[in-house]
Amino acid sequence: KAFSCPFAFFCSYGLGIRNELSADISEPIETGNAVHHAMQEAIGRFIEKNDGFDCFLSLSDDELSGLSRDALSIAAEQYLHKSCADEKRVRGITGLLEPRLTSLLKQLKTDILCTGFVPVATEKKLEYSSQCGIVFYGTADRIDVKLRDSERYIRICDYKTGNNEVSLEALKHGLGLQMFIYMLTIFVQIFSKR
């Protein structure tokens, strides 16, 4: 360390200065995994029940907040504790994530009521082999289905942060194809079973 940055070495070993741990979200991969796992945990409870989403739709805002807290607690064990041994920091991170997750669950509730799409799978592993031998692998964050007039509509949801617009120009150049490949994979799987 002394050779790579003498000033950092002096600060660390000469002055005893160290980086303080804060509750900010500085491990985006682990945090993203925790949010995905928490959504899977929260939604998965209702997918497994026969009347699951009737039950989900009846939850109050306080109950959705409790569901978020429970799901994040489970997710923190699997993802956040691996990268951070400091319990206070993990509690700080989950405290920051809980309102976000609660907001996602409230939005899901509104979405089900407004559109009729209901989650049928979370974190679904997908694989598609093209005719030219290229194999695509991926994981769909959530797959929703809507039944109407004996027709089945499928929607794939991918949890993203920031702006992720699909551009026709990008598609022409083979960019941003993730959701299209996921949809193709699901259709191939559905129709190969018929």
For each residue, the residues with C-beta under 8 A, 3 or more apart:
1: 4 5 8 9 12
2: 6 9
3: 6
4: 1 8
5: 1 8 9
6: 2 3 9 10
7: 10 11
8: 1 4 5 11 12
9: 1 2 5 6 12 13 14
10: 6 7 13 14 15
11: 7 8 14 15 17
12: 1 8 9 15 16 17 18
13: 9 10 16
14: 9 10 11
15: 10 11 12
16: 12 13
17: 11 12
18: 12
19:
20:
21: 84 86 89
22: 26 89 92
23: 88 89 91 92 93 95 96
24: 96
25: 28 31 93 96 97
26: 22
27: 30 31 80 83 84
28: 25 31 32
29: 32 33
30: 27 33 34 79 80 82 83 84
31: 25 27 28 34 35 79 80 93 97
32: 28 29 35 36 161
33: 29 30 36 37 75 78 79
34: 30 31 37 38 72 75 76 78 79 80 93 94 97
35: 31 32 38 39 75 97 100 101 159
36: 32 33 39 40 123 141 159
37: 33 34 40 41 71 74 75 78 79 123
38: 34 35 41 42 68 71 72 74 75 97 101
39: 35 36 42 43 71 101 104 122 141 142 159
40: 36 37 43 44 122 123
41: 37 38 44 45 70 71 74 75
42: 38 39 45 67 68 70 71 101 105
43: 39 40 46 47 108 119 122 142
44: 40 41 47 48 122
45: 41 42 48 49 52 67
46: 43 49 52 53 55 56 119
47: 43 44 52 119 120 121 122
48: 44 45 52
49: 45 46 52 55
50:
51: 54 55
52: 45 46 47 48 49 55 56
53: 46 56 57 112 118 119
54: 51 57 58
55: 46 49 51 52 58 59
56: 46 52 53 59 109 112
57: 53 54 109 112 113
58: 54 55
59: 55 56 63 64 67 109
60: 63 64
61: 64 65 102 106
62: 65 66
63: 59 60 66 67
64: 59 60 61 67 68 102 105 106 109
65: 61 62 68 69 98 102
66: 62 63 69 70
67: 42 45 59 63 64 70 71 105
68: 38 42 64 65 71 72 98 101 102 105
69: 65 66 72 73 98
70: 41 42 66 67 73 74
71: 37 38 39 41 42 67 68 74 75 101
72: 34 38 68 69 75 76 94 97 98 101
73: 69 70 76 77 94
74: 37 38 41 70 71 77 78
75: 33 34 35 37 38 41 71 72 78 79 80
76: 34 72 73 79 80 81 90 93 94
77: 73 74 80 81
78: 33 34 37 74 75 81 82
79: 30 31 33 34 37 75 76 82 83
80: 27 30 31 34 75 76 77 83 84 90 93 94
81: 76 77 78 84 85 90
82: 30 78 79
83: 27 30 79 80
84: 21 27 30 80 81 89 90 93
85: 81
86: 21 89 90
87: 90 91
88: 23 91 92
89: 21 22 23 84 86 92 93
90: 76 80 81 84 86 87 93 94
91: 23 87 88 94 95
92: 22 23 88 89 95 96
93: 23 25 31 34 76 80 84 89 90 96 97
94: 34 72 73 76 80 90 91 97 98
95: 23 91 92 98
96: 23 24 25 92 93 99 100
97: 25 31 34 35 38 72 93 94 100 101
98: 65 68 69 72 94 95 101 102
99: 96 102 103
100: 35 96 97 103 104
101: 35 38 39 42 68 71 72 97 98 104 105
102: 61 64 65 68 98 99 105 106
103: 99 100 106 107
104: 39 100 101 107 108 159
105: 42 64 67 68 101 102 108 109
106: 61 64 102 103 109 110
107: 103 104 110 111
108: 43 104 105 111 112 119
109: 56 57 59 64 105 106 112 113
110: 106 107 113 114
111: 107 108 114 115 117
112: 53 56 57 108 109 115 116 117 118
113: 57 109 110
114: 110 111
115: 111 112 146
116: 112 146 147 148
117: 111 112 144 145 146 153 155
118: 53 112 144 145 146
119: 43 46 47 53 108 122 142 143 144
120: 47 143 144 145
121: 47 124 140 142 143
122: 39 40 43 44 47 119 141 142 143
123: 36 37 40 139 140 141
124: 121 139 140 143
125: 137 138 139
126: 136 137 138 139 140 182 185 186
127: 135 136 137 185
128: 135 136 181 184 185 188
129: 133 134 135 136
130: 133 134 135 136
131:
132:
133: 129 130
134: 129 130
135: 127 128 129 130
136: 126 127 128 129 130 181 185
137: 125 126 127
138: 125 126 178 181 182 185
139: 123 124 125 126
140: 121 123 124 126 143 156 157 158 182 186
141: 36 39 122 123 157 158 159
142: 39 43 119 121 122 156 157 159
143: 119 120 121 122 124 140 154 155 156 157 186
144: 117 118 119 120 154 155 156 157
145: 117 118 120 152 153 154 155
146: 115 116 117 118 152 153 155
147: 116 150 151 152 153
148: 116 151 153
149:
150: 147
151: 147 148
152: 145 146 147
153: 117 145 146 147 148
154: 143 144 145 183 186 187 190
155: 117 143 144 145 146
156: 140 142 143 144 179 182 183 186
157: 140 141 142 143 144
158: 140 141 164 178 179 182
159: 35 36 39 104 141 142
160: 164
161: 32
162:
163:
164: 158 160
165:
166: 170 171 176 179
167: 170 171 175 176
168: 171 172
169: 172 173
170: 166 167 173 175 176
171: 166 167 168 174 175 176 177 180
172: 168 169
173: 169 170
174: 171 177
175: 167 170 171
176: 166 167 170 171 179
177: 171 174 180 181
178: 138 158 181 182
179: 156 158 166 176 182 183
180: 171 177 183 184
181: 128 136 138 177 178 184 185
182: 126 138 140 156 158 178 179 185 186
183: 154 156 179 180 186 187
184: 128 180 181 187 188
185: 126 127 128 136 138 181 182 188 189
186: 126 140 143 154 156 182 183 189 190
187: 154 183 184 190 191
188: 128 184 185 191 192
189: 185 186 192 193
190: 154 186 187 193 194
191: 187 188 194
192: 188 189
193: 189 190
194: 190 191
